[in-house]
Amino acid sequence: MRKIVAGLFSSLDGVVEAPETWSMPFSTAETGAAVLRLFEDADTALLGRGTYEQWSAFFPYATNEQVPTAEWMNSSPKYVVSSSLTSVEEWKNSRLVTGDDVDGQIRALKEQPGGTINVGGSITLVQWLMRNGLLDELYLQINPIVVGSGRTLADGDQIPMTLASSRTFANGVIEAHYTLRTR
């Protein structure tokens, strides 16, 4: 069975929203290499609507020189979970996951042969995957900053996790890799 793996940036106070506004000062070759490792075994992207809309306006025009994952994002199959979108045809290899059986569709995707299914951003989707026992692993890059406001990973549910590994980068960013119990 394939794994669904999410990677998020977090502040010390748990904010995961809009990391482009506060995490850039902590972006180094070392932290960037850690993000790229999440793509090594992945061959599929799973995105929420908001992330899809943001990334589909950017990645089709990006190069690997600008963003090292651009080629991967543009060529890999992308499954977009949304209750409001009716089409995702504007970005190559995108498919819409919608309707009454999103859970079943994602479980079927996990059953297909292939590599890891990678979730970047998509806070609402990550929360939903955790609540429904579909997220297998979570990587957090915890940045040494207190943001003060914004969405956090917590959504009212207690989700037990097991720390699989952690490390501290030279700039004070902590990478925490968690595994979750899936159903």
N, C-alpha and C positions, 0 to 999 in steps of 0.2 A: 504494500500500500504506500502511496505517495504521502509525503508530509507537507503540511502547510506551515510555513515559517514566516514570521513577521519581524520586521526590523523598524524600530522607531528611535527618534532622538527624544530625550527627556531632560528636563531641568531638575535641579535638586528638589524643588517643590512639586515635582510630578507632572508639570505641564508638558504635554506632547503636541499641542496645537501650534501651528505656524513656526516650526523650528527655523525656517529661513530668516526669521526676524531676530533670533537670539543665539543660534548655534554656530554661525559662521566664524566668529572669532576663535572657535575651538577646533575648526576644521584644519587638519594637518595631513601630511602624507600617511602617517601612521593610522589615523582614524579613518581616512579614505580607503586605505587598504583593507581595513576591517569590514567596511561596508561592501567592498567588492567581493570579499570572500563569501558573502551571502548569495552571490550570483553563481558561484562555481558549480554547484550541483543543481541549480534551478534551470528549468526550461519553460516555465509558465508563470505569468503574472496574474494575480487576483487583485482587483481594484474596486474601491467604492466609487460612487458617482462623482463626488467632489474631486477626488484625486484624479479620476479619469478626465474630467473636464479640464482641469489645470494642466495635466501632463500631455493630453492630446493636442493642446494648443502649442506646446513647446517641443516635445521630443521628435515629431516628424521632421523638424527643421534643424535639429541638433546633430552634432557630430561627436565622435568619441574623443576628439581633442577638447571639445567644450565640456562634455560630461562623459566620463569613461563607460557609462552603462547605456549610452544612447543607441548603439547598434543592437545590443541585447533587447532593449525595450521595444525598438521598432520591428525587430524580426520575430520575437517570441509571441506565442499565443497569449492574448490578454482576455480574461474573463471579467466582465464589469457587472457588479452586483448593484442593481438599482430598482427602486419601485416607481421612479418617475421618468426615466429615459425610455424612449421608444426605439432608438437606433444608436449604434456605436460604429457605424460604417466609416466614419471619417478618418479613423486611425487603423492602419493595416493590421490584420490578424486579430481584431477585437470582436468579441462575442458577448451578447447581453445575457445575463443571468437574472431572471425576473419571474414573477408569478407567485403562485401559492406554495410551490415546493422548492424554494431556494435551497433549503437544507438538503433535500434529496439530490438536487443538481450538483451541489458542492461535494456531497458524499460520493456521487457517481464520478466526478472529476478526480477525486482522490483514488478511486479504484482503477482508473485508467493507467496503462503503463506510462512511464516517464520519470522525469526527475522531480526535484522539489518544486512546490508551488510557492512563489515568493509574494508576500504582501508588503508593500511599502506605503507609508502614510496611511490613509484610510482609517482614521481613528474609530469611526462608527462601525465599520466592517470588522476591525480587529476586536472591538468589544463584543460584537454579535458572535464572531467565531469562538471567542473564549466562552461566552455564555452557553453556546450550543455544543461545546465539546469538540469543536472542529480544528482548533488551533493546536499544533503539536509543539512548536517552539517559539520563543520570543527573545529577540535580541534587543537590549536597550543600550544606547550610548547615553550615559547620564553625564550631562555637562555641568561643570562647576559654576552654575549661575542660578539665582533665584529670580524667576520671571514675575511672580506676583499675581498673575491672572491668566486664565486660559483653560481650555479643556484638559482634563487629566485622563489617564487610562482608566481610572475608577469610574464605574457607572452604576454604583449602588449594589453590585454583586460582589461576593467574596469568591475569588477564584484561586484555589491553592496552586502553587507552583513549586518546582524543585530547582534550586540553583545547580546548573550543570557545570558552569565555569564562570570565572570573572578575571578581569585583569585591569590594571590601571595604566593608562598611556602617559607619556612624559608631560603632557599638558594638563593633567589632572582629570581628564575624561575617564570614566569607568565604563567598561563594557561588561554587562551582565547578561549571561545566556541562561534562559530558563526553559525547562520542559514542563508541559502541561499534561494532565490526564485527559485523554480523548475518549469519546464514547463511540 
